[in-house]
Every structure is written in structure tokens, then in C-alpha cells.
Amino acid sequence: MTRMGVPVFVAALLLLQVVCVGALSAADARLAWLDAKGYTVQATITHEDAKLQRAANNTPENRQAVVDTGKALQNAALDEAGAWLNWKKLEAQEDPLVPDDLKQRIYADVDSNLDKVTELRTEVAGVTNEFELGVMSLKMIGKYFELLADVARNVGLMWANVGSAHADRVAEFEAKLRTTAQSVNASQDVMDKLDAAASEVETARTNIANAEAAYELVRIPGTPFLKFSEGNSYLRAAQANLLSAVASLNQAYVAITTQAGV
């Protein structure tokens, strides 16, 4: 290949790589994350083997092997974290139930965490001994909890948004059924069931709003995982409310169709 051809060939490869990455789907990104996860497992095994060798024979070479394999493990863990973040970003991007404002928040959090991954990778490169390796591991654990808090917050907000969409659909069905009931002069029992359904929907909306408020507090510093659990509890309550509303609406529907002779 000519000297002129080499840079052109390299540039073409880089362009192809960018195009391929840009064309990734959430499913592709998930597979990439699983692959990265597999490399982390292998790097862990290699690092543990190096520590066993050092324990059996504490030579300078074996001590250096512990450092080298430890750095390889940390880089593998960072690769895994980056792949996971990209997966979550694409997952949100492809989900039609996630509103644009929440998508933008997710993108911003993902990009912020990817920047942290890049910074940590630079710090890993500077590790020269086991003490620094240990300090780096502790720092990565701290950043990992920050990442988990960001993802948990966004996942919770996505769930709350889906819950709101379900509540809207149940409320819409209740309104249509109420109009039909009024047009056929349905019995009071039917109207009571519709009122019960409407009440359950409103309670569900309150629980969803409480869940969203709890998820917003999933941050470090604070008690992120306690707030995440609190948000989940509110959403479970909202789910029960909506199921109860649907049951009442089904009963009302059967009564209306029976009365109308359908």
C-alpha cells in the first residue's frame, strides 16, 4: 500500500467505525455490554491467579503481575460500565413511552458518567504499585455508586412516566364508559362502580406523583437506595389502584351491555 493510501485507509476504517457505532440498536448495545461483562469475568480470574502466585512466591515479578492484572481488571470494569451506559442511553432513545425531556436528562447523565469513566481510565493508567491499585479500586467503587444512583433515578422516573400513561388510558376509558352509561340511563350501581374507578385512578395519580418525587431524591449524597425503594413502593400501590379501577370498569361495562341487551 502506498504512503498516501495508508492514511486514507485508516480514515476509512475510522469512518466505518463511527457509522457502525451510530447504527447500534439497544439490542446490539446490550450484547456489547454482555461481551464486556464476560471480559471483566476473565480479567477477574486472571487477577486472582496473579494474587495467588504472589502469595506463593512474593517476588518483584509476581508483585508487578498483580499490579498489571489489577489494572487490566479495572480497565475491563470501566469498559463494561461504558457499554452498559451506552445500552441504557439507546434503550431510552428507542422507548416511545419516554418523553423527550426525560430522554434529555438520561442522555446528560449518561454522558456525564461516560466522562467519569474516561477520567478513571486515565487515573488507572497512572497506577504503579499495589497501594495505588487499592486506592483506585476504592475510588471506582465510589463512582460506581454514583452511576447506580443516576441510573436508578432515571429508571424510576421512566417507570413513573409509564405509570402515568397507564393511568391516562384507564381514565380515558372511564370517561367514555361514563358517557355511555349516562346515555342509556344506567343504574346507580353502574354509576357507583364508575365513581369507584375514578377514585382509584386519582389515588393512583397521587401515588405516581409521590413515586416521582421519591425518585428525584435518588442522589449522592443522600439515601439514594432508600428513596428508590420508597418510589417503588408508591408505584406498587399505584398499580394496585389501577387494577382495582379496571376491575370496577369491567363490572360496569358488563352491567351496561346487559342492560342494553348487547
Buried (B, 14 or more C-beta within 10 A) or exposed (E): EEEEEEEEEEEEEEEEEEEEEEEBEBEBBBBBBEEBBEBBEEBBEBBEEBBEBBEEEEEEEBBBBBBBBBBBBBBBBBBBBBBBBBBBBBBBEEBEEBBEEBBEBBBEBBEEBBEBBEEBBEBBEEBEEBEBBEEBBEBBEEBBEBBBBBBBBBBBBBBBBBBBEBBEEBBEBBEEBBEBBEEEEBBEEBBEBBBBBBBBBBBBBBBBBBBBBBBBBBBBEEEBEEBBEBBBBBBEBBBBBBEBBBBBBEBBBEBBEEBEEE
